[in-house]
Amino acid sequence: MNKNYLIKILRLYVDGFKNMRLGRKLWAIIIVKLIIMFGVLKLFLFDESLNSKFKTSDEKANFVLENLTKD
């Protein structure tokens, strides 16, 4: 593509984001939802650490060693 076309496309998007009013609120809602989904829920629903899976340090060490040396 020609450099002028890329600049025109970039300006189109920049002007569009500058002039939107409702869109800013919608983007804020989307960002808050993503933070909740990936940040907060991950802490509570996907909490899987070595301490919860294994009781002894030998079991933890074997698990880590097996995962590091997989093909």
mmJSON file of the N, C-alpha and C atoms, coordinates in Angstrom:
{"data_MODEL":{"atom_site":{
"group_PDB":["ATOM","ATOM","ATOM","ATOM","ATOM","ATOM","ATOM","ATOM","ATOM","ATOM","ATOM","ATOM","ATOM","ATOM","ATOM","ATOM","ATOM","ATOM","ATOM","ATOM","ATOM","ATOM","ATOM","ATOM","ATOM","ATOM","ATOM","ATOM","ATOM","ATOM","ATOM","ATOM","ATOM","ATOM","ATOM","ATOM","ATOM","ATOM","ATOM","ATOM","ATOM","ATOM","ATOM","ATOM","ATOM","ATOM","ATOM","ATOM","ATOM","ATOM","ATOM","ATOM","ATOM","ATOM","ATOM","ATOM","ATOM","ATOM","ATOM","ATOM","ATOM","ATOM","ATOM","ATOM","ATOM","ATOM","ATOM","ATOM","ATOM","ATOM","ATOM","ATOM","ATOM","ATOM","ATOM","ATOM","ATOM","ATOM","ATOM","ATOM","ATOM","ATOM","ATOM","ATOM","ATOM","ATOM","ATOM","ATOM","ATOM","ATOM","ATOM","ATOM","ATOM","ATOM","ATOM","ATOM","ATOM","ATOM","ATOM","ATOM","ATOM","ATOM","ATOM","ATOM","ATOM","ATOM","ATOM","ATOM","ATOM","ATOM","ATOM","ATOM","ATOM","ATOM","ATOM","ATOM","ATOM","ATOM","ATOM","ATOM","ATOM","ATOM","ATOM","ATOM","ATOM","ATOM","ATOM","ATOM","ATOM","ATOM","ATOM","ATOM","ATOM","ATOM","ATOM","ATOM","ATOM","ATOM","ATOM","ATOM","ATOM","ATOM","ATOM","ATOM","ATOM","ATOM","ATOM","ATOM","ATOM","ATOM","ATOM","ATOM","ATOM","ATOM","ATOM","ATOM","ATOM","ATOM","ATOM","ATOM","ATOM","ATOM","ATOM","ATOM","ATOM","ATOM","ATOM","ATOM","ATOM","ATOM","ATOM","ATOM","ATOM","ATOM","ATOM","ATOM","ATOM","ATOM","ATOM","ATOM","ATOM","ATOM","ATOM","ATOM","ATOM","ATOM","ATOM","ATOM","ATOM","ATOM","ATOM","ATOM","ATOM","ATOM","ATOM","ATOM","ATOM","ATOM","ATOM","ATOM","ATOM","ATOM","ATOM","ATOM","ATOM","ATOM","ATOM","ATOM","ATOM","ATOM","ATOM","ATOM","ATOM"],
"id":[1,2,3,4,5,6,7,8,9,10,11,12,13,14,15,16,17,18,19,20,21,22,23,24,25,26,27,28,29,30,31,32,33,34,35,36,37,38,39,40,41,42,43,44,45,46,47,48,49,50,51,52,53,54,55,56,57,58,59,60,61,62,63,64,65,66,67,68,69,70,71,72,73,74,75,76,77,78,79,80,81,82,83,84,85,86,87,88,89,90,91,92,93,94,95,96,97,98,99,100,101,102,103,104,105,106,107,108,109,110,111,112,113,114,115,116,117,118,119,120,121,122,123,124,125,126,127,128,129,130,131,132,133,134,135,136,137,138,139,140,141,142,143,144,145,146,147,148,149,150,151,152,153,154,155,156,157,158,159,160,161,162,163,164,165,166,167,168,169,170,171,172,173,174,175,176,177,178,179,180,181,182,183,184,185,186,187,188,189,190,191,192,193,194,195,196,197,198,199,200,201,202,203,204,205,206,207,208,209,210,211,212,213],
"type_symbol":["N","C","C","N","C","C","N","C","C","N","C","C","N","C","C","N","C","C","N","C","C","N","C","C","N","C","C","N","C","C","N","C","C","N","C","C","N","C","C","N","C","C","N","C","C","N","C","C","N","C","C","N","C","C","N","C","C","N","C","C","N","C","C","N","C","C","N","C","C","N","C","C","N","C","C","N","C","C","N","C","C","N","C","C","N","C","C","N","C","C","N","C","C","N","C","C","N","C","C","N","C","C","N","C","C","N","C","C","N","C","C","N","C","C","N","C","C","N","C","C","N","C","C","N","C","C","N","C","C","N","C","C","N","C","C","N","C","C","N","C","C","N","C","C","N","C","C","N","C","C","N","C","C","N","C","C","N","C","C","N","C","C","N","C","C","N","C","C","N","C","C","N","C","C","N","C","C","N","C","C","N","C","C","N","C","C","N","C","C","N","C","C","N","C","C","N","C","C","N","C","C","N","C","C","N","C","C","N","C","C","N","C","C"],
"label_atom_id":["N","CA","C","N","CA","C","N","CA","C","N","CA","C","N","CA","C","N","CA","C","N","CA","C","N","CA","C","N","CA","C","N","CA","C","N","CA","C","N","CA","C","N","CA","C","N","CA","C","N","CA","C","N","CA","C","N","CA","C","N","CA","C","N","CA","C","N","CA","C","N","CA","C","N","CA","C","N","CA","C","N","CA","C","N","CA","C","N","CA","C","N","CA","C","N","CA","C","N","CA","C","N","CA","C","N","CA","C","N","CA","C","N","CA","C","N","CA","C","N","CA","C","N","CA","C","N","CA","C","N","CA","C","N","CA","C","N","CA","C","N","CA","C","N","CA","C","N","CA","C","N","CA","C","N","CA","C","N","CA","C","N","CA","C","N","CA","C","N","CA","C","N","CA","C","N","CA","C","N","CA","C","N","CA","C","N","CA","C","N","CA","C","N","CA","C","N","CA","C","N","CA","C","N","CA","C","N","CA","C","N","CA","C","N","CA","C","N","CA","C","N","CA","C","N","CA","C","N","CA","C","N","CA","C","N","CA","C","N","CA","C","N","CA","C","N","CA","C"],
"label_alt_id":[null,null,null,null,null,null,null,null,null,null,null,null,null,null,null,null,null,null,null,null,null,null,null,null,null,null,null,null,null,null,null,null,null,null,null,null,null,null,null,null,null,null,null,null,null,null,null,null,null,null,null,null,null,null,null,null,null,null,null,null,null,null,null,null,null,null,null,null,null,null,null,null,null,null,null,null,null,null,null,null,null,null,null,null,null,null,null,null,null,null,null,null,null,null,null,null,null,null,null,null,null,null,null,null,null,null,null,null,null,null,null,null,null,null,null,null,null,null,null,null,null,null,null,null,null,null,null,null,null,null,null,null,null,null,null,null,null,null,null,null,null,null,null,null,null,null,null,null,null,null,null,null,null,null,null,null,null,null,null,null,null,null,null,null,null,null,null,null,null,null,null,null,null,null,null,null,null,null,null,null,null,null,null,null,null,null,null,null,null,null,null,null,null,null,null,null,null,null,null,null,null,null,null,null,null,null,null,null,null,null,null,null,null],
"label_comp_id":["MET","MET","MET","ASN","ASN","ASN","LYS","LYS","LYS","ASN","ASN","ASN","TYR","TYR","TYR","LEU","LEU","LEU","ILE","ILE","ILE","LYS","LYS","LYS","ILE","ILE","ILE","LEU","LEU","LEU","ARG","ARG","ARG","LEU","LEU","LEU","TYR","TYR","TYR","VAL","VAL","VAL","ASP","ASP","ASP","GLY","GLY","GLY","PHE","PHE","PHE","LYS","LYS","LYS","ASN","ASN","ASN","MET","MET","MET","ARG","ARG","ARG","LEU","LEU","LEU","GLY","GLY","GLY","ARG","ARG","ARG","LYS","LYS","LYS","LEU","LEU","LEU","TRP","TRP","TRP","ALA","ALA","ALA","ILE","ILE","ILE","ILE","ILE","ILE","ILE","ILE","ILE","VAL","VAL","VAL","LYS","LYS","LYS","LEU","LEU","LEU","ILE","ILE","ILE","ILE","ILE","ILE","MET","MET","MET","PHE","PHE","PHE","GLY","GLY","GLY","VAL","VAL","VAL","LEU","LEU","LEU","LYS","LYS","LYS","LEU","LEU","LEU","PHE","PHE","PHE","LEU","LEU","LEU","PHE","PHE","PHE","ASP","ASP","ASP","GLU","GLU","GLU","SER","SER","SER","LEU","LEU","LEU","ASN","ASN","ASN","SER","SER","SER","LYS","LYS","LYS","PHE","PHE","PHE","LYS","LYS","LYS","THR","THR","THR","SER","SER","SER","ASP","ASP","ASP","GLU","GLU","GLU","LYS","LYS","LYS","ALA","ALA","ALA","ASN","ASN","ASN","PHE","PHE","PHE","VAL","VAL","VAL","LEU","LEU","LEU","GLU","GLU","GLU","ASN","ASN","ASN","LEU","LEU","LEU","THR","THR","THR","LYS","LYS","LYS","ASP","ASP","ASP"],
"label_asym_id":["A","A","A","A","A","A","A","A","A","A","A","A","A","A","A","A","A","A","A","A","A","A","A","A","A","A","A","A","A","A","A","A","A","A","A","A","A","A","A","A","A","A","A","A","A","A","A","A","A","A","A","A","A","A","A","A","A","A","A","A","A","A","A","A","A","A","A","A","A","A","A","A","A","A","A","A","A","A","A","A","A","A","A","A","A","A","A","A","A","A","A","A","A","A","A","A","A","A","A","A","A","A","A","A","A","A","A","A","A","A","A","A","A","A","A","A","A","A","A","A","A","A","A","A","A","A","A","A","A","A","A","A","A","A","A","A","A","A","A","A","A","A","A","A","A","A","A","A","A","A","A","A","A","A","A","A","A","A","A","A","A","A","A","A","A","A","A","A","A","A","A","A","A","A","A","A","A","A","A","A","A","A","A","A","A","A","A","A","A","A","A","A","A","A","A","A","A","A","A","A","A","A","A","A","A","A","A","A","A","A","A","A","A"],
"label_entity_id":["1","1","1","1","1","1","1","1","1","1","1","1","1","1","1","1","1","1","1","1","1","1","1","1","1","1","1","1","1","1","1","1","1","1","1","1","1","1","1","1","1","1","1","1","1","1","1","1","1","1","1","1","1","1","1","1","1","1","1","1","1","1","1","1","1","1","1","1","1","1","1","1","1","1","1","1","1","1","1","1","1","1","1","1","1","1","1","1","1","1","1","1","1","1","1","1","1","1","1","1","1","1","1","1","1","1","1","1","1","1","1","1","1","1","1","1","1","1","1","1","1","1","1","1","1","1","1","1","1","1","1","1","1","1","1","1","1","1","1","1","1","1","1","1","1","1","1","1","1","1","1","1","1","1","1","1","1","1","1","1","1","1","1","1","1","1","1","1","1","1","1","1","1","1","1","1","1","1","1","1","1","1","1","1","1","1","1","1","1","1","1","1","1","1","1","1","1","1","1","1","1","1","1","1","1","1","1","1","1","1","1","1","1"],
"label_seq_id":[1,1,1,2,2,2,3,3,3,4,4,4,5,5,5,6,6,6,7,7,7,8,8,8,9,9,9,10,10,10,11,11,11,12,12,12,13,13,13,14,14,14,15,15,15,16,16,16,17,17,17,18,18,18,19,19,19,20,20,20,21,21,21,22,22,22,23,23,23,24,24,24,25,25,25,26,26,26,27,27,27,28,28,28,29,29,29,30,30,30,31,31,31,32,32,32,33,33,33,34,34,34,35,35,35,36,36,36,37,37,37,38,38,38,39,39,39,40,40,40,41,41,41,42,42,42,43,43,43,44,44,44,45,45,45,46,46,46,47,47,47,48,48,48,49,49,49,50,50,50,51,51,51,52,52,52,53,53,53,54,54,54,55,55,55,56,56,56,57,57,57,58,58,58,59,59,59,60,60,60,61,61,61,62,62,62,63,63,63,64,64,64,65,65,65,66,66,66,67,67,67,68,68,68,69,69,69,70,70,70,71,71,71],
"pdbx_PDB_ins_code":[null,null,null,null,null,null,null,null,null,null,null,null,null,null,null,null,null,null,null,null,null,null,null,null,null,null,null,null,null,null,null,null,null,null,null,null,null,null,null,null,null,null,null,null,null,null,null,null,null,null,null,null,null,null,null,null,null,null,null,null,null,null,null,null,null,null,null,null,null,null,null,null,null,null,null,null,null,null,null,null,null,null,null,null,null,null,null,null,null,null,null,null,null,null,null,null,null,null,null,null,null,null,null,null,null,null,null,null,null,null,null,null,null,null,null,null,null,null,null,null,null,null,null,null,null,null,null,null,null,null,null,null,null,null,null,null,null,null,null,null,null,null,null,null,null,null,null,null,null,null,null,null,null,null,null,null,null,null,null,null,null,null,null,null,null,null,null,null,null,null,null,null,null,null,null,null,null,null,null,null,null,null,null,null,null,null,null,null,null,null,null,null,null,null,null,null,null,null,null,null,null,null,null,null,null,null,null,null,null,null,null,null,null],
"Cartn_x":[0.837,0.0,0.874,0.292,0.991,0.971,2.0,2.11,0.963,0.5,-0.6,-1.894,-2.139,-3.338,-3.301,-2.143,-2.01,-2.238,-1.732,-1.927,-3.401,-4.086,-5.514,-6.335,-5.997,-6.709,-6.461,-5.23,-4.895,-5.652,-5.689,-6.421,-7.914,-8.475,-9.888,-10.201,-9.384,-9.618,-9.35,-8.309,-7.991,-9.115,-9.596,-10.707,-11.972,-12.209,-13.396,-13.367,-12.229,-12.134,-12.179,-11.688,-11.729,-13.157,-13.983,-15.311,-16.412,-16.134,-17.208,-17.505,-18.781,-19.208,-19.718,-20.666,-21.215,-20.18,-19.359,-18.355,-17.356,-17.034,-16.1,-16.686,-17.967,-18.617,-18.661,-18.93,-18.976,-17.603,-16.56,-15.202,-14.837,-15.278,-15.003,-15.688,-16.921,-17.638,-16.918,-16.46,-15.751,-14.46,-13.72,-12.454,-12.703,-13.741,-14.064,-14.452,-15.236,-15.621,-14.396,-13.468,-12.268,-11.412,-11.31,-10.539,-11.182,-12.501,-13.188,-13.012,-13.19,-13.107,-11.712,-10.7,-9.36,-8.599,-8.918,-8.188,-8.769,-10.008,-10.621,-11.017,-11.687,-12.145,-10.991,-9.899,-8.742,-8.183,-8.203,-7.675,-8.489,-9.799,-10.66,-10.988,-11.183,-11.62,-10.469,-9.372,-8.274,-7.061,-7.298,-6.197,-5.708,-4.67,-4.103,-2.596,-2.158,-0.731,-0.176,1.11,1.742,1.367,1.1,0.728,-0.63,-1.534,-2.845,-2.842,-1.891,-1.843,-1.016,0.084,1.026,1.272,1.551,1.751,3.229,4.057,5.473,6.304,7.467,8.337,8.923,9.042,9.529,8.535,7.239,6.215,6.239,6.413,6.487,7.7,8.827,10.054,9.933,9.352,9.163,8.227,7.166,6.217,6.895,7.665,8.359,9.389,10.135,11.149,10.523,9.404,8.733,8.229,7.708,7.192,8.3,9.44,10.551,11.242,11.199,11.91,10.99,9.757,8.864,9.382,9.068,9.464,8.5],
"Cartn_y":[-1.195,0.0,1.248,2.262,3.535,4.176,4.932,5.565,6.544,7.223,8.184,7.493,6.285,5.551,5.169,4.756,4.395,5.601,6.754,7.969,8.36,8.241,8.566,7.627,6.353,5.379,5.667,5.972,6.296,7.536,8.57,9.793,9.534,8.669,8.32,7.734,6.797,6.178,7.141,7.941,8.904,9.919,10.457,11.415,10.763,9.544,8.834,8.638,8.27,8.077,9.399,10.474,11.779,12.296,12.045,12.644,11.799,10.595,9.765,10.1,10.05,10.329,9.056,8.408,7.177,6.058,6.069,5.029,4.973,6.122,6.132,5.391,5.597,4.883,3.388,3.04,1.617,0.968,1.672,1.14,1.005,1.96,1.865,0.635,0.368,-0.818,-2.088,-2.12,-3.296,-3.527,-2.468,-2.605,-3.083,-2.566,-3.007,-4.486,-4.888,-6.307,-7.202,-6.787,-7.592,-7.685,-6.588,-6.608,-7.57,-7.537,-8.453,-9.889,-10.141,-11.521,-12.105,-11.382,-11.951,-11.701,-10.653,-10.327,-10.958,-10.642,-11.067,-12.535,-12.956,-14.342,-15.333,-14.93,-15.825,-16.112,-15.129,-15.327,-16.347,-16.32,-17.185,-18.522,-18.538,-19.761,-20.622,-20.026,-20.779,-20.812,-20.813,-20.837,-22.27,-22.572,-23.912,-23.77,-23.915,-23.788,-25.141,-25.205,-26.46,-26.849,-25.848,-26.166,-26.842,-26.544,-27.177,-28.556,-28.808,-30.102,-31.152,-30.716,-31.659,-31.315,-32.343,-32.135,-32.024,-32.823,-32.808,-32.074,-31.652,-30.938,-31.88,-33.166,-34.129,-34.281,-34.32,-34.407,-33.161,-32.009,-30.751,-30.757,-31.187,-31.21,-32.17,-33.331,-34.297,-33.752,-33.073,-32.497,-31.433,-30.565,-29.512,-30.12,-31.094,-31.741,-32.429,-33.111,-33.788,-32.78,-31.66,-30.664,-29.917,-29.766,-29.085,-29.967,-31.272,-32.181,-32.88,-32.389,-32.985,-32.723,-33.658,-33.475,-32.568],
"Cartn_z":[0.0,0.0,0.0,-0.495,-0.54,0.85,1.145,2.469,2.723,1.672,1.815,2.251,1.731,2.115,3.593,4.045,5.458,6.367,5.951,6.745,6.763,5.621,5.559,6.443,6.423,7.26,8.735,9.08,10.462,10.929,10.092,10.45,10.616,9.777,9.886,11.259,11.714,13.017,14.16,14.062,15.122,15.262,14.154,14.204,14.736,14.36,14.842,16.347,16.9,18.345,19.095,18.483,19.141,19.256,18.249,18.181,18.793,19.218,19.749,21.206,21.544,22.906,23.58,22.986,23.549,23.506,22.483,22.325,23.471,24.047,25.181,26.372,26.617,27.728,27.453,26.214,25.866,25.99,25.551,25.706,27.175,28.002,29.443,30.036,29.628,30.107,29.663,28.417,27.909,28.692,28.972,29.709,31.135,31.78,33.142,33.135,32.153,32.061,31.871,31.017,30.79,32.044,32.771,34.02,35.007,35.099,36.014,35.563,34.272,33.782,33.956,33.527,33.532,34.819,35.512,36.731,37.969,38.249,39.505,39.471,38.41,38.35,38.276,37.653,37.577,38.959,39.811,41.162,41.95,41.769,42.582,41.92,40.625,39.965,39.475,39.108,38.525,39.444,40.737,41.686,41.83,41.088,41.141,41.316,42.526,42.788,43.207,43.321,43.724,45.147,45.994,47.372,47.465,46.539,46.591,45.932,45.036,44.347,45.09,45.663,46.26,47.723,48.504,49.938,50.318,49.688,50.065,49.007,49.423,48.485,47.435,47.751,46.76,45.61,45.928,44.885,44.007,44.619,43.86,42.936,43.455,42.658,41.487,41.709,40.622,39.549,39.964,39.015,38.148,38.771,38.026,37.088,37.554,36.731,35.52,35.719,34.616,33.577,34.022,33.079,32.349,32.983,32.326,31.303,31.504,30.606,29.619,29.437,28.447,27.05,26.151,24.73,24.023],
"occupancy":[1.0,1.0,1.0,1.0,1.0,1.0,1.0,1.0,1.0,1.0,1.0,1.0,1.0,1.0,1.0,1.0,1.0,1.0,1.0,1.0,1.0,1.0,1.0,1.0,1.0,1.0,1.0,1.0,1.0,1.0,1.0,1.0,1.0,1.0,1.0,1.0,1.0,1.0,1.0,1.0,1.0,1.0,1.0,1.0,1.0,1.0,1.0,1.0,1.0,1.0,1.0,1.0,1.0,1.0,1.0,1.0,1.0,1.0,1.0,1.0,1.0,1.0,1.0,1.0,1.0,1.0,1.0,1.0,1.0,1.0,1.0,1.0,1.0,1.0,1.0,1.0,1.0,1.0,1.0,1.0,1.0,1.0,1.0,1.0,1.0,1.0,1.0,1.0,1.0,1.0,1.0,1.0,1.0,1.0,1.0,1.0,1.0,1.0,1.0,1.0,1.0,1.0,1.0,1.0,1.0,1.0,1.0,1.0,1.0,1.0,1.0,1.0,1.0,1.0,1.0,1.0,1.0,1.0,1.0,1.0,1.0,1.0,1.0,1.0,1.0,1.0,1.0,1.0,1.0,1.0,1.0,1.0,1.0,1.0,1.0,1.0,1.0,1.0,1.0,1.0,1.0,1.0,1.0,1.0,1.0,1.0,1.0,1.0,1.0,1.0,1.0,1.0,1.0,1.0,1.0,1.0,1.0,1.0,1.0,1.0,1.0,1.0,1.0,1.0,1.0,1.0,1.0,1.0,1.0,1.0,1.0,1.0,1.0,1.0,1.0,1.0,1.0,1.0,1.0,1.0,1.0,1.0,1.0,1.0,1.0,1.0,1.0,1.0,1.0,1.0,1.0,1.0,1.0,1.0,1.0,1.0,1.0,1.0,1.0,1.0,1.0,1.0,1.0,1.0,1.0,1.0,1.0,1.0,1.0,1.0,1.0,1.0,1.0],
"B_iso_or_equiv":[0.0,0.0,0.0,0.0,0.0,0.0,0.0,0.0,0.0,0.0,0.0,0.0,0.0,0.0,0.0,0.0,0.0,0.0,0.0,0.0,0.0,0.0,0.0,0.0,0.0,0.0,0.0,0.0,0.0,0.0,0.0,0.0,0.0,0.0,0.0,0.0,0.0,0.0,0.0,0.0,0.0,0.0,0.0,0.0,0.0,0.0,0.0,0.0,0.0,0.0,0.0,0.0,0.0,0.0,0.0,0.0,0.0,0.0,0.0,0.0,0.0,0.0,0.0,0.0,0.0,0.0,0.0,0.0,0.0,0.0,0.0,0.0,0.0,0.0,0.0,0.0,0.0,0.0,0.0,0.0,0.0,0.0,0.0,0.0,0.0,0.0,0.0,0.0,0.0,0.0,0.0,0.0,0.0,0.0,0.0,0.0,0.0,0.0,0.0,0.0,0.0,0.0,0.0,0.0,0.0,0.0,0.0,0.0,0.0,0.0,0.0,0.0,0.0,0.0,0.0,0.0,0.0,0.0,0.0,0.0,0.0,0.0,0.0,0.0,0.0,0.0,0.0,0.0,0.0,0.0,0.0,0.0,0.0,0.0,0.0,0.0,0.0,0.0,0.0,0.0,0.0,0.0,0.0,0.0,0.0,0.0,0.0,0.0,0.0,0.0,0.0,0.0,0.0,0.0,0.0,0.0,0.0,0.0,0.0,0.0,0.0,0.0,0.0,0.0,0.0,0.0,0.0,0.0,0.0,0.0,0.0,0.0,0.0,0.0,0.0,0.0,0.0,0.0,0.0,0.0,0.0,0.0,0.0,0.0,0.0,0.0,0.0,0.0,0.0,0.0,0.0,0.0,0.0,0.0,0.0,0.0,0.0,0.0,0.0,0.0,0.0,0.0,0.0,0.0,0.0,0.0,0.0,0.0,0.0,0.0,0.0,0.0,0.0],
"pdbx_formal_charge":[null,null,null,null,null,null,null,null,null,null,null,null,null,null,null,null,null,null,null,null,null,null,null,null,null,null,null,null,null,null,null,null,null,null,null,null,null,null,null,null,null,null,null,null,null,null,null,null,null,null,null,null,null,null,null,null,null,null,null,null,null,null,null,null,null,null,null,null,null,null,null,null,null,null,null,null,null,null,null,null,null,null,null,null,null,null,null,null,null,null,null,null,null,null,null,null,null,null,null,null,null,null,null,null,null,null,null,null,null,null,null,null,null,null,null,null,null,null,null,null,null,null,null,null,null,null,null,null,null,null,null,null,null,null,null,null,null,null,null,null,null,null,null,null,null,null,null,null,null,null,null,null,null,null,null,null,null,null,null,null,null,null,null,null,null,null,null,null,null,null,null,null,null,null,null,null,null,null,null,null,null,null,null,null,null,null,null,null,null,null,null,null,null,null,null,null,null,null,null,null,null,null,null,null,null,null,null,null,null,null,null,null,null],
"auth_seq_id":[1,1,1,2,2,2,3,3,3,4,4,4,5,5,5,6,6,6,7,7,7,8,8,8,9,9,9,10,10,10,11,11,11,12,12,12,13,13,13,14,14,14,15,15,15,16,16,16,17,17,17,18,18,18,19,19,19,20,20,20,21,21,21,22,22,22,23,23,23,24,24,24,25,25,25,26,26,26,27,27,27,28,28,28,29,29,29,30,30,30,31,31,31,32,32,32,33,33,33,34,34,34,35,35,35,36,36,36,37,37,37,38,38,38,39,39,39,40,40,40,41,41,41,42,42,42,43,43,43,44,44,44,45,45,45,46,46,46,47,47,47,48,48,48,49,49,49,50,50,50,51,51,51,52,52,52,53,53,53,54,54,54,55,55,55,56,56,56,57,57,57,58,58,58,59,59,59,60,60,60,61,61,61,62,62,62,63,63,63,64,64,64,65,65,65,66,66,66,67,67,67,68,68,68,69,69,69,70,70,70,71,71,71],
"auth_comp_id":["MET","MET","MET","ASN","ASN","ASN","LYS","LYS","LYS","ASN","ASN","ASN","TYR","TYR","TYR","LEU","LEU","LEU","ILE","ILE","ILE","LYS","LYS","LYS","ILE","ILE","ILE","LEU","LEU","LEU","ARG","ARG","ARG","LEU","LEU","LEU","TYR","TYR","TYR","VAL","VAL","VAL","ASP","ASP","ASP","GLY","GLY","GLY","PHE","PHE","PHE","LYS","LYS","LYS","ASN","ASN","ASN","MET","MET","MET","ARG","ARG","ARG","LEU","LEU","LEU","GLY","GLY","GLY","ARG","ARG","ARG","LYS","LYS","LYS","LEU","LEU","LEU","TRP","TRP","TRP","ALA","ALA","ALA","ILE","ILE","ILE","ILE","ILE","ILE","ILE","ILE","ILE","VAL","VAL","VAL","LYS","LYS","LYS","LEU","LEU","LEU","ILE","ILE","ILE","ILE","ILE","ILE","MET","MET","MET","PHE","PHE","PHE","GLY","GLY","GLY","VAL","VAL","VAL","LEU","LEU","LEU","LYS","LYS","LYS","LEU","LEU","LEU","PHE","PHE","PHE","LEU","LEU","LEU","PHE","PHE","PHE","ASP","ASP","ASP","GLU","GLU","GLU","SER","SER","SER","LEU","LEU","LEU","ASN","ASN","ASN","SER","SER","SER","LYS","LYS","LYS","PHE","PHE","PHE","LYS","LYS","LYS","THR","THR","THR","SER","SER","SER","ASP","ASP","ASP","GLU","GLU","GLU","LYS","LYS","LYS","ALA","ALA","ALA","ASN","ASN","ASN","PHE","PHE","PHE","VAL","VAL","VAL","LEU","LEU","LEU","GLU","GLU","GLU","ASN","ASN","ASN","LEU","LEU","LEU","THR","THR","THR","LYS","LYS","LYS","ASP","ASP","ASP"],
"auth_asym_id":["A","A","A","A","A","A","A","A","A","A","A","A","A","A","A","A","A","A","A","A","A","A","A","A","A","A","A","A","A","A","A","A","A","A","A","A","A","A","A","A","A","A","A","A","A","A","A","A","A","A","A","A","A","A","A","A","A","A","A","A","A","A","A","A","A","A","A","A","A","A","A","A","A","A","A","A","A","A","A","A","A","A","A","A","A","A","A","A","A","A","A","A","A","A","A","A","A","A","A","A","A","A","A","A","A","A","A","A","A","A","A","A","A","A","A","A","A","A","A","A","A","A","A","A","A","A","A","A","A","A","A","A","A","A","A","A","A","A","A","A","A","A","A","A","A","A","A","A","A","A","A","A","A","A","A","A","A","A","A","A","A","A","A","A","A","A","A","A","A","A","A","A","A","A","A","A","A","A","A","A","A","A","A","A","A","A","A","A","A","A","A","A","A","A","A","A","A","A","A","A","A","A","A","A","A","A","A","A","A","A","A","A","A"],
"auth_atom_id":["N","CA","C","N","CA","C","N","CA","C","N","CA","C","N","CA","C","N","CA","C","N","CA","C","N","CA","C","N","CA","C","N","CA","C","N","CA","C","N","CA","C","N","CA","C","N","CA","C","N","CA","C","N","CA","C","N","CA","C","N","CA","C","N","CA","C","N","CA","C","N","CA","C","N","CA","C","N","CA","C","N","CA","C","N","CA","C","N","CA","C","N","CA","C","N","CA","C","N","CA","C","N","CA","C","N","CA","C","N","CA","C","N","CA","C","N","CA","C","N","CA","C","N","CA","C","N","CA","C","N","CA","C","N","CA","C","N","CA","C","N","CA","C","N","CA","C","N","CA","C","N","CA","C","N","CA","C","N","CA","C","N","CA","C","N","CA","C","N","CA","C","N","CA","C","N","CA","C","N","CA","C","N","CA","C","N","CA","C","N","CA","C","N","CA","C","N","CA","C","N","CA","C","N","CA","C","N","CA","C","N","CA","C","N","CA","C","N","CA","C","N","CA","C","N","CA","C","N","CA","C","N","CA","C","N","CA","C","N","CA","C","N","CA","C","N","CA","C"],
"pdbx_PDB_model_num":[1,1,1,1,1,1,1,1,1,1,1,1,1,1,1,1,1,1,1,1,1,1,1,1,1,1,1,1,1,1,1,1,1,1,1,1,1,1,1,1,1,1,1,1,1,1,1,1,1,1,1,1,1,1,1,1,1,1,1,1,1,1,1,1,1,1,1,1,1,1,1,1,1,1,1,1,1,1,1,1,1,1,1,1,1,1,1,1,1,1,1,1,1,1,1,1,1,1,1,1,1,1,1,1,1,1,1,1,1,1,1,1,1,1,1,1,1,1,1,1,1,1,1,1,1,1,1,1,1,1,1,1,1,1,1,1,1,1,1,1,1,1,1,1,1,1,1,1,1,1,1,1,1,1,1,1,1,1,1,1,1,1,1,1,1,1,1,1,1,1,1,1,1,1,1,1,1,1,1,1,1,1,1,1,1,1,1,1,1,1,1,1,1,1,1,1,1,1,1,1,1,1,1,1,1,1,1,1,1,1,1,1,1]
}}}
